[in-house]
Amino acid sequence: MPSELDRAMDTVVDMITTPGTQLGVSTATIDGREQKIFDKAPASLRDLLEFFLPVYAPREFLVYQGERYTFQQVGDQGRAIAAILQQRFGIAKGDRVAIAMRNYPEWISCFIGVVTLGAIAVPMNAWWTADELAYGLRDCGATFAIADEERSRRIKESGWPGAVLSIRTSHAVADELGTQRLEDLLAGAPAQPWFRAPIHPDDDAIILYTSGSTGPAKGAVSAQRAVVSAVLSYLVQMLAMLELSRQKGVTLPEQQVMLLNLPLFHVTGLIPVMLVSVAIGRKLVIMHRWDAGTALRLIDEEKVTYFVGVPTMSLELMQHPDRDKYDLSSLTDIAAGGGPRPPEHVARLAKAFPGKSPALGYGLTETNAVGAGNMRDNYLAKPWSTGRASRPMVEIGIFTPDHQPLTAHETGEICIRSVCNARGYWRNPEATAENFTPDGWFRTGDLGQLDDDGYLRIVDRLKDIIIRGGENVSAAEVEAAIYNHPAVAECAVVGMPDERLGEIVGAIVYPKPGEPLEGESLIQFVARDLASFKVPARVWIADQPLPKLGSGKIDKLTIRKQLHELYTTRNA
């Protein structure tokens, strides 16, 4: 039965998306089939940005250490960058332009400049090595890159032949690397590009690379309509939650403030964080790098209202010894995405941060972060769930391996369908055919099930199922049991090769600082809650945090390789 919050949310969403309103939704034939669309959606990212940026022109938009920029300043710089790209470097509509830098204010103005021309923005993983950067640049066919000093050095090292425009790089280093400095060119840049090519909803807008945890990274390419629709889908959800807060008499701050601790090259940082912030006039407080203590200080100083990160980030906030030294009263929501949050963490978060609402989102690079969401009382009631499909745009289905639909409580592959989906992988028709069905579903590679109310439960990644003697073991289930131990900070569970059983369960655990923990005692602890075939046969205790991908997720691929080597050596 739908909860009270579900019914209230549905009523408000229906009101916001009534046909004929600014965010009205109807159907249209797109790619040969009927799809839900926003009637009055801007035709392109350029149109969306140019609609919203002037609305909030005098407001503060970006805060980075001692630097502060308004929406007007960021928009002006973005248009000047567009003029530089066009007039100095010949960038035109359809060209792929890579953005390779950590989170700086210039990341956002460079993105604005690229999409203003109708060029295709290609955010590059700032954690990539020189070889990985070269792979991405060549794979997307980029001839031009904008990079900070560290990424400029890696690109130079890679031997990639394209041109590089560097930011926050000294004259001496720019000369050494053979790059031009954006700061120098901005000093004499025209305010606008001299020609603005028409941009249509079906034109390509962005290429976002997957994290590469299952092999070479693939570039998910999305049309303008998909990205704009993803932004508006998130906007609907946010406006609905704000309206419900108003109905309850909550006094809302004059401006929403978000801590930007996720990388902008990641789909969550780009769409629901950065682009949605433009749409609602939200301030972004940019962190140079993630540190829980710094995050707590910034929440206090900048009166941050909304926090989102991978689940380990909210865990670190909750466990930080200085948490109670800061005023966190401005914070209203503590959201997570990019991976499952252990169910027991939900109640702990609510207790550790009274009056703050934990939330969880589920989306992928290929869906432009759009999928499902679980928040507030619903999340506390169903902490095992990532929530319902985001209304009114998204369909979530559970399918068999041969793509036959399953019913409630049956486990199969989670598939997502909406106008927000990417159109496929850049110049990779084989991978596109494997992951995108002809009738519009994206095959996520996640196993899950829906309950009677449409709430999604993710069981595991297909690749993370451990088959032990014919029994399927969910790595996520074992990880959740391990996280119940009070001394555990981080963990990862993987299958280990075994001659008799095929695979056995192995785990690596990083304890909370100062907490004693032994592998055997942890095995005995989880044995109380798990069937015997699910209990880890071996637990390794790590002396440092587990390795992460650029998105902040725990790097299962690296851990699997490391543990296999340790296990093989031990049993040789």
PAPA-944535 format. One line per 10 residues: their letters; for each residue x, y, z of C-alpha. Coordinates in steps of 0.1 Angstrom, whole numbers, plus 5000, padded with zeros to 4 digits. Example, Ala and Ser with C-alpha at 12.3 -4.5 7.8 and 13.67 -1.06 7.14 Angstrom:
<sites>
AS	5123/4955/5078 | 5137/4989/5071
</sites>
This chain:
<sites>
MPSELDRAMD	5000/5000/5000 | 5015/5034/4991 | 5027/5054/5021 | 5013/5088/5030 | 5044/5104/5016 | 5040/5085/4983 | 5004/5097/4979 | 5013/5133/4987 | 5043/5132/4964 | 5022/5118/4936
TVVDMITTPG	4996/5145/4940 | 5022/5173/4938 | 5041/5157/4909 | 5009/5153/4890 | 5001/5190/4896 | 5036/5202/4885 | 5036/5180/4853 | 5000/5188/4842 | 5000/5193/4804 | 5001/5229/4795
TQLGVSTATI	5022/5240/4826 | 5059/5249/4824 | 5069/5214/4833 | 5039/5197/4817 | 5044/5161/4804 | 5028/5144/4774 | 5038/5117/4749 | 5055/5120/4716 | 5070/5096/4691 | 5107/5096/4697
DGREQKIFDK	5131/5071/4680 | 5101/5053/4666 | 5081/5047/4698 | 5058/5066/4721 | 5077/5082/4750 | 5069/5107/4778 | 5084/5141/4772 | 5084/5175/4788 | 5062/5196/4765 | 5081/5229/4769
APASLRDLLE	5116/5215/4774 | 5144/5237/4760 | 5157/5223/4728 | 5193/5221/4740 | 5216/5224/4770 | 5225/5259/4756 | 5188/5270/4757 | 5184/5255/4792 | 5215/5274/4806 | 5206/5306/4789
FFLPVYAPRE	5171/5305/4803 | 5181/5299/4839 | 5214/5316/4844 | 5199/5352/4840 | 5171/5344/4864 | 5196/5341/4892 | 5223/5365/4878 | 5232/5384/4911 | 5231/5353/4933 | 5263/5337/4945
FLVYQGERYT	5268/5304/4925 | 5302/5290/4932 | 5324/5291/4963 | 5359/5276/4961 | 5382/5282/4990 | 5385/5321/4990 | 5369/5326/4956 | 5333/5335/4951 | 5314/5338/4918 | 5278/5348/4909
FQQVGDQGRA	5256/5331/4883 | 5262/5362/4861 | 5300/5359/4863 | 5300/5322/4855 | 5276/5326/4826 | 5297/5355/4812 | 5329/5335/4815 | 5313/5305/4798 | 5302/5326/4768 | 5337/5341/4766
IAAILQQRFG	5352/5306/4766 | 5328/5297/4738 | 5342/5327/4718 | 5378/5316/4725 | 5371/5280/4715 | 5355/5291/4683 | 5377/5320/4671 | 5411/5308/4684 | 5408/5271/4680 | 5381/5265/4654
IAKGDRVAIA	5358/5244/4676 | 5324/5240/4660 | 5292/5221/4665 | 5297/5183/4668 | 5334/5186/4678 | 5343/5166/4708 | 5360/5187/4735 | 5375/5170/4765 | 5374/5186/4800 | 5401/5170/4822
MRNYPEWISC	5404/5186/4855 | 5395/5183/4892 | 5366/5203/4905 | 5374/5239/4899 | 5350/5268/4891 | 5365/5268/4856 | 5352/5233/4850 | 5316/5247/4850 | 5323/5277/4828 | 5343/5255/4804
FIGVVTLGAI	5313/5231/4801 | 5290/5261/4795 | 5314/5273/4768 | 5315/5239/4750 | 5278/5233/4749 | 5271/5269/4739 | 5288/5261/4706 | 5269/5228/4702 | 5301/5209/4706 | 5300/5176/4725
AVPMNAWWTA	5314/5179/4760 | 5334/5149/4771 | 5342/5150/4808 | 5374/5130/4815 | 5380/5111/4847 | 5405/5132/4867 | 5418/5101/4883 | 5428/5085/4850 | 5465/5078/4843 | 5482/5092/4812
DELAYGLRDC	5474/5060/4793 | 5438/5060/4804 | 5434/5097/4794 | 5450/5089/4760 | 5425/5060/4756 | 5395/5083/4763 | 5407/5111/4741 | 5413/5088/4712 | 5381/5068/4717 | 5359/5099/4715
GATFAIADEE	5379/5114/4687 | 5386/5146/4706 | 5411/5170/4690 | 5410/5195/4718 | 5412/5193/4756 | 5409/5218/4785 | 5429/5206/4815 | 5444/5217/4848 | 5481/5214/4854 | 5482/5178/4866
RSRRIKESGW	5460/5165/4837 | 5479/5187/4812 | 5511/5169/4823 | 5495/5135/4820 | 5481/5143/4785 | 5516/5155/4775 | 5531/5123/4788 | 5506/5102/4769 | 5517/5115/4736 | 5482/5125/4725
PGAVLSIRTS	5486/5149/4695 | 5457/5172/4701 | 5458/5208/4714 | 5455/5215/4752 | 5442/5247/4768 | 5453/5247/4804 | 5438/5263/4835 | 5454/5273/4868 | 5488/5266/4853 | 5519/5289/4857
HAVADELGTQ	5534/5305/4826 | 5566/5285/4831 | 5547/5252/4832 | 5525/5262/4803 | 5557/5269/4783 | 5571/5236/4794 | 5540/5216/4783 | 5534/5236/4752 | 5499/5247/4762 | 5481/5280/4762
RLEDLLAGAP	5466/5294/4794 | 5429/5301/4796 | 5435/5330/4820 | 5457/5348/4793 | 5431/5343/4766 | 5402/5354/4787 | 5419/5388/4792 | 5412/5398/4756 | 5383/5375/4747 | 5351/5387/4729
AQPWFRAPIH	5320/5385/4751 | 5302/5361/4727 | 5310/5337/4699 | 5304/5353/4665 | 5283/5324/4652 | 5258/5302/4671 | 5249/5271/4652 | 5213/5258/4656 | 5211/5230/4681 | 5183/5204/4679
PDDDAIILYT	5170/5180/4705 | 5184/5150/4687 | 5219/5164/4684 | 5245/5148/4706 | 5253/5168/4738 | 5277/5148/4760 | 5298/5117/4762 | 5302/5103/4798 | 5326/5075/4804 | 5317/5046/4826
SGSTGPAKGA	5339/5039/4856 | 5355/5010/4838 | 5352/4985/4866 | 5343/4957/4841 | 5368/4964/4814 | 5377/4993/4791 | 5357/5024/4798 | 5328/5030/4773 | 5316/5064/4763 | 5278/5068/4769
VSAQRAVVSA	5266/5094/4744 | 5234/5113/4750 | 5214/5136/4729 | 5204/5171/4740 | 5168/5160/4747 | 5180/5132/4771 | 5202/5155/4792 | 5177/5183/4793 | 5150/5159/4803 | 5171/5144/4830
VLSYLVQMLA	5177/5179/4845 | 5139/5186/4844 | 5131/5152/4859 | 5153/5160/4889 | 5138/5195/4890 | 5103/5180/4893 | 5113/5158/4922 | 5130/5187/4940 | 5101/5211/4935 | 5077/5185/4948
MLELSRQKGV	5097/5180/4979 | 5100/5217/4985 | 5062/5221/4980 | 5056/5193/5006 | 5079/5211/5030 | 5060/5243/5025 | 5027/5226/5031 | 5041/5214/5065 | 5050/5249/5074 | 5087/5245/5071
TLPEQQVMLL	5105/5278/5066 | 5128/5274/5036 | 5161/5292/5033 | 5163/5320/5007 | 5188/5300/4987 | 5196/5262/4987 | 5233/5254/4993 | 5250/5222/4983 | 5284/5208/4991 | 5301/5198/4959
NLPLFHVTGL	5322/5168/4969 | 5314/5145/4940 | 5335/5149/4908 | 5319/5169/4880 | 5330/5143/4855 | 5307/5118/4872 | 5271/5118/4860 | 5258/5126/4895 | 5281/5156/4899 | 5272/5168/4864
IPVMLVSVAI	5234/5165/4862 | 5216/5163/4896 | 5242/5184/4913 | 5256/5210/4889 | 5230/5214/4862 | 5200/5211/4886 | 5217/5238/4907 | 5216/5261/4877 | 5179/5254/4873 | 5170/5262/4910
GRKLVIMHRW	5196/5289/4917 | 5214/5267/4942 | 5249/5277/4955 | 5277/5251/4952 | 5305/5250/4977 | 5333/5232/4960 | 5357/5209/4979 | 5392/5206/4967 | 5393/5170/4977 | 5370/5149/5000
DAGTALRLID	5378/5151/5037 | 5350/5145/5062 | 5364/5171/5087 | 5366/5198/5060 | 5331/5189/5049 | 5317/5194/5084 | 5335/5227/5087 | 5321/5239/5053 | 5285/5228/5062 | 5288/5250/5092
EEKVTYFVGV	5305/5280/5076 | 5285/5281/5043 | 5251/5269/5058 | 5249/5240/5035 | 5213/5226/5032 | 5219/5195/5011 | 5246/5168/5011 | 5250/5141/4986 | 5279/5116/4981 | 5287/5080/4978
PTMSLELMQH	5275/5061/5010 | 5310/5060/5025 | 5310/5098/5027 | 5279/5101/5049 | 5293/5072/5070 | 5325/5092/5075 | 5305/5123/5085 | 5286/5102/5110 | 5317/5087/5125 | 5339/5118/5126
PDRDKYDLSS	5351/5126/5161 | 5346/5163/5156 | 5310/5160/5143 | 5294/5176/5174 | 5318/5206/5173 | 5300/5221/5142 | 5267/5237/5138 | 5249/5215/5112 | 5214/5230/5118 | 5212/5242/5082
LTDIAAGGGP	5214/5207/5068 | 5181/5191/5058 | 5190/5161/5037 | 5218/5136/5036 | 5216/5118/5003 | 5237/5090/4987 | 5241/5074/4953 | 5266/5055/4933 | 5262/5023/4954 | 5241/5006/4980
RPPEHVARLA	5240/5020/5016 | 5238/4992/5042 | 5203/4993/5056 | 5215/4996/5092 | 5232/5028/5083 | 5199/5045/5076 | 5186/5044/5112 | 5221/5053/5124 | 5222/5084/5102 | 5188/5095/5114
KAFPGKSPAL	5199/5091/5150 | 5233/5107/5145 | 5218/5137/5126 | 5184/5144/5143 | 5160/5162/5120 | 5181/5155/5089 | 5165/5132/5063 | 5186/5104/5048 | 5179/5097/5011 | 5192/5073/4984
GYGLTETNAV	5191/5076/4947 | 5196/5050/4919 | 5207/5059/4884 | 5235/5052/4861 | 5257/5069/4836 | 5237/5055/4808 | 5204/5068/4823 | 5219/5103/4830 | 5215/5095/4867 | 5177/5092/4864
GAGNMRDNYL	5161/5061/4879 | 5147/5058/4914 | 5148/5076/4947 | 5139/5068/4983 | 5138/5096/5009 | 5126/5108/5043 | 5100/5086/5060 | 5098/5062/5031 | 5135/5055/5034 | 5133/5049/5071
AKPWSTGRAS	5104/5025/5065 | 5122/5006/5037 | 5159/5011/5042 | 5167/4982/5020 | 5152/4999/4989 | 5164/5025/4964 | 5128/5036/4961 | 5103/5039/4934 | 5108/5049/4897 | 5110/5087/4894
RPMVEIGIFT	5076/5099/4882 | 5064/5106/4857 | 5092/5099/4832 | 5108/5066/4843 | 5098/5030/4839 | 5117/5003/4859 | 5113/4966/4849 | 5127/4933/4861 | 5136/4909/4833 | 5149/4874/4827
PDHQPLTAHE	5182/4869/4808 | 5162/4866/4776 | 5144/4898/4784 | 5111/4884/4796 | 5093/4906/4822 | 5091/4893/4858 | 5064/4902/4884 | 5067/4916/4919 | 5091/4898/4942 | 5108/4879/4914
TGEICIRSVC	5145/4885/4910 | 5160/4894/4876 | 5180/4921/4858 | 5169/4957/4865 | 5161/4976/4833 | 5153/5013/4830 | 5135/5031/4803 | 5129/5068/4797 | 5136/5096/4773 | 5165/5105/4796
NARGYWRNPE	5185/5074/4786 | 5217/5077/4766 | 5214/5067/4729 | 5242/5041/4733 | 5280/5039/4734 | 5301/5061/4712 | 5311/5043/4681 | 5306/5009/4698 | 5276/4993/4682 | 5283/4959/4697
ATAENFTPDG	5282/4972/4733 | 5252/4993/4725 | 5232/4963/4711 | 5242/4943/4742 | 5230/4969/4767 | 5203/4988/4750 | 5172/4969/4738 | 5153/4978/4706 | 5123/4988/4726 | 5142/5014/4747
WFRTGDLGQL	5153/4996/4779 | 5188/5000/4793 | 5200/4967/4809 | 5217/4979/4841 | 5236/4947/4849 | 5221/4949/4884 | 5200/4922/4899 | 5169/4932/4918 | 5132/4929/4925 | 5102/4952/4929
DDDGYLRIVD	5078/4949/4958 | 5040/4954/4955 | 5044/4992/4959 | 5070/4994/4931 | 5099/4998/4955 | 5132/4985/4940 | 5155/4963/4959 | 5190/4958/4944 | 5202/4923/4952 | 5236/4926/4935
RLKDIIIRGG	5256/4933/4904 | 5254/4903/4881 | 5292/4901/4881 | 5292/4902/4919 | 5272/4870/4924 | 5295/4844/4940 | 5286/4809/4929 | 5297/4786/4957 | 5291/4749/4951 | 5260/4758/4930
ENVSAAEVEA	5246/4782/4956 | 5243/4819/4946 | 5258/4842/4972 | 5251/4880/4970 | 5282/4900/4978 | 5260/4929/4988 | 5242/4908/5014 | 5274/4896/5029 | 5288/4932/5029 | 5256/4944/5047
AIYNHPAVAE	5261/4917/5074 | 5298/4928/5078 | 5288/4964/5081 | 5266/4955/5111 | 5299/4950/5131 | 5305/4982/5151 | 5342/4982/5143 | 5339/4981/5105 | 5344/5013/5084 | 5347/4998/5049
CAVVGMPDER	5344/4964/5034 | 5343/4946/5001 | 5333/4910/4994 | 5345/4890/4963 | 5345/4854/4951 | 5378/4835/4956 | 5387/4806/4933 | 5383/4772/4949 | 5391/4738/4934 | 5362/4719/4951
LGEIVGAIVY	5334/4745/4952 | 5343/4767/4923 | 5342/4798/4944 | 5343/4807/4981 | 5335/4839/4998 | 5364/4863/5006 | 5363/4897/5023 | 5386/4926/5030 | 5377/4950/5058 | 5391/4984/5069
PKPGEPLEGE	5384/4990/5106 | 5374/5023/5121 | 5405/5041/5134 | 5416/5028/5168 | 5391/4998/5167 | 5407/4964/5172 | 5393/4938/5147 | 5404/4903/5138 | 5393/4883/5108 | 5383/4852/5127
SLIQFVARDL	5361/4872/5152 | 5344/4889/5123 | 5337/4856/5106 | 5320/4844/5138 | 5301/4876/5141 | 5285/4874/5106 | 5279/4836/5110 | 5251/4845/5134 | 5231/4862/5106 | 5241/4844/5074
ASFKVPARVW	5236/4809/5061 | 5268/4789/5064 | 5275/4789/5026 | 5274/4828/5027 | 5299/4832/5055 | 5334/4844/5043 | 5360/4817/5043 | 5387/4842/5047 | 5388/4879/5059 | 5417/4902/5053
IADQPLPKLG	5421/4932/5076 | 5434/4963/5056 | 5456/4989/5073 | 5443/5017/5050 | 5411/5027/5033 | 5400/5005/5004 | 5408/5017/4969 | 5382/5038/4952 | 5372/5046/4916 | 5370/5082/4903
SGKIDKLTIR	5333/5082/4912 | 5341/5074/4948 | 5328/5038/4947 | 5350/5010/4962 | 5371/4996/4934 | 5360/4960/4933 | 5381/4951/4902 | 5413/4961/4919 | 5404/4945/4952 | 5394/4913/4934
KQLHELYTTR	5428/4911/4917 | 5447/4919/4949 | 5428/4893/4970 | 5432/4866/4943 | 5470/4872/4943 | 5471/4870/4981 | 5449/4839/4982 | 5468/4822/4954 | 5502/4829/4971 | 5489/4817/5004
NA	5476/4784/4990 | 5505/4778/4965
</sites>
